[in-house]
Each structure stands twice: as C-alpha cells, then as structure tokens.
C-alpha cells in the first residue's frame, strides 16, 4: 500500500479521526440529550472503527503480502 492512493486513504482516515476526536463526545454526553448535535456513543464507536481501520492500513503498509497467494501457498 505504498502507492499514492494508499497514502491518500491513510490521510483521509487520519482526518476523519481528528474530526471524531475534536467533537469531544464526553463533553456532549454531559449535556441533556435534547441539546446533542450527535450521539456521543456513535462518535466513540466511529472513532474505534477509524482507529482499527488506520491500524490495518499501517499494518498492510509495513508488511505487504504477495497478491493472489493464500497463506501457506508460498510466494
């Protein structure tokens, strides 16, 4: 995933993660639900998903596998 497309994908995930972190779901949860602009639990779930996705992208970048081969089939 060392292609520019892979780098763009990773940058997009990082930008989305920054937005999720900036929304401060803990502060929103302290307000009455009628004043929420977003559901804090959904923001936290999205942040977890983005971190998992970013970790997977970084792992693929660090240890690329041969395409078209299954584990155990050889290179």
C-alpha positions as CSV (number, residue, x, y, z in Angstrom):
1,X,0.0,0.0,0.0
2,X,2.9,2.3,-0.7
3,X,1.1,3.8,-3.6
4,X,-0.1,7.4,-3.5
5,X,-3.7,6.1,-3.3
6,X,-2.8,4.1,-0.2
7,X,-1.2,7.3,1.3
8,X,-4.3,9.3,0.4
9,X,-6.5,6.7,2.0
10,X,-4.5,6.7,5.2
11,X,-4.5,10.6,5.3
12,X,-8.3,10.5,4.9
13,X,-8.7,8.1,7.8
14,X,-6.5,10.3,9.9
15,X,-8.5,13.4,9.0
16,X,-11.8,11.6,9.9
17,X,-10.2,10.5,13.2
18,X,-9.2,14.1,14.0
19,X,-12.8,15.2,13.4
20,X,-14.2,12.5,15.7
21,X,-11.7,13.4,18.4
22,X,-12.4,17.1,18.1
23,X,-16.2,16.5,18.6
24,X,-15.5,15.7,22.3
25,X,-18.2,13.1,22.9
26,X,-17.6,13.1,26.7
27,X,-18.5,16.8,26.9
28,X,-21.6,16.3,24.7
29,X,-22.7,13.4,27.0
30,X,-22.7,15.7,30.0
31,X,-25.4,17.9,28.3
32,X,-29.1,17.0,28.1
33,X,-29.8,14.7,25.2
34,X,-32.1,17.3,23.7
35,X,-29.1,19.5,23.1
36,X,-26.9,16.9,21.4
37,X,-25.8,17.6,17.9
38,X,-24.7,14.0,17.7
39,X,-24.9,10.8,19.7
40,X,-21.7,10.6,21.8
41,X,-21.8,6.8,21.7
42,X,-21.9,6.8,17.9
43,X,-18.9,9.1,17.8
44,X,-17.0,6.8,20.2
45,X,-17.9,3.8,18.0
46,X,-16.8,5.6,14.9
47,X,-13.5,6.6,16.5
48,X,-12.8,3.0,17.4
49,X,-13.6,1.9,13.9
50,X,-11.4,4.5,12.4
51,X,-8.5,3.5,14.7
52,X,-8.9,-0.1,13.7
53,X,-9.0,0.8,10.0
54,X,-5.9,3.0,10.4
55,X,-4.1,0.2,12.2
56,X,-5.0,-2.2,9.4
57,X,-3.8,0.3,6.8
58,X,-0.5,0.8,8.6
59,X,0.0,-3.0,9.0
60,X,-0.5,-3.5,5.3
61,X,1.9,-0.7,4.6
62,X,4.5,-2.2,6.9
63,X,4.2,-5.9,5.8
64,X,2.8,-6.2,2.3
65,X,1.9,-9.7,1.1
66,X,2.1,-11.1,-2.4
67,X,-1.2,-10.6,-4.2
68,X,-3.1,-13.7,-5.3
69,X,-1.5,-16.1,-2.9
70,X,-3.1,-17.5,0.2
71,X,-1.2,-18.1,3.4
72,X,0.7,-21.3,3.2
73,X,0.8,-21.5,-0.6
74,X,4.2,-19.9,-0.9
75,X,5.4,-16.8,-2.7
